[in-house]
Amino acid sequence: MLNLNGTVFMPSVLTLIGIPGLESVQFWIGIPFCAMYIVALFGNSLLMIIIKSERSLHEPMYLFLAMLGATDIALSTCILPKMLGIFWFHLPKIYFDACLLQMWLIHTFQCVESGILLAMALDRYVAICYPLRHATIFTHQLLTQIGAGVTLRGAFLVAPCLILIKCRLKNYWTTLVSHSYCEHMAIVKLAADDIRINKIYGLFVAFSVLGFDIIFITLSYIRIFITVFSLTQKEARLKAFNTCIAHICVFLEFYLLAFFSFFTHRFGFHIPPYLHILLSNLYLLVPPLLNPIVYGAKTKQIQDRASKMFHCKDVS
């Protein structure tokens, strides 16, 4: 319903533009995005199957990896089908409530992934710095509690973003969302009402999750490196260091993309809009693609199990 001042009161439908400025080539952009999604889906599913079927991999490090794979599948599935609908089939419309649900799912899974990465760092910290206590500390019960805890943390922290949008923002300048998915700030900036509280709470969620997690991950790895370099045996030092390489690659890949996307979206006023959107899309699609590749390449147990699954022996 259009108000006298030209605003729309509580719109029921929004229109996702896709990538502003690149509408003419969105069809072609969708092809690599779809390929990335298929590889991520296959890689993470294979990783979860390998961990589930191999009893020797039922250790905290690999169980956290299975949680990460499930989160990556859920996160990429939240955005890509609708995104391809925009790029390939010209279906930009989305119900307002469905858009809020997509926003909640995306940001919740981002928080969950960050929490799992923190848990993996703490697992490596205990395994390397206190190896004799690792089995008694990281029990299956604790792993279940951690999984539930990071999920509830993300869900409850992001939920007020929906409530603030639904209850406080009634009038909107436009129903055109300059994005390829329902991102929090992209929706908030459409409103003609006071959005300061919405922006402040969005910053609070970002820094309370990403900031908190990355501080403790950094502290964990500082302590890990001190312990590793204090080892007298070279072989033990190399073994301990090798177990951390894959984790470090995944941490850097996730958090560097996260902060780069976050700061360019909020403070990069001179950066073209299409670059903002492409960075946001890559932030959600690249980690699910690379995580199984990194762990598959750096973890011998996973390599061996995968080769057994695909290697066919001749029957004499």
Secondary structure by P-SEA (a helix, b strand, c coil): ccccccccccccbbbbccccccccaaaaaaaaaaaaaaaaaaaaaaaaaaaaaccccccaaaaaaaaaaaaaaaaaaaccaaaaaaaccccccccaaaaaaaaaaaaaaaaaaaaaaaaaaaaaaaaacccccccccccaaaaaaaaaaaaaaaaaaaaaaaaaaacccccccccccccccccaaaaaaaccccaaaaaaaaaaaaaaaaaaaaaaaaaaaaaaaaaaaacccaaaaaaaaaaaaaaaaaaaaaaaaaaaaaaaacccccccaaaaaaaaaaaaccccccaaaaaaaccaaaaaaaaaaacccccc
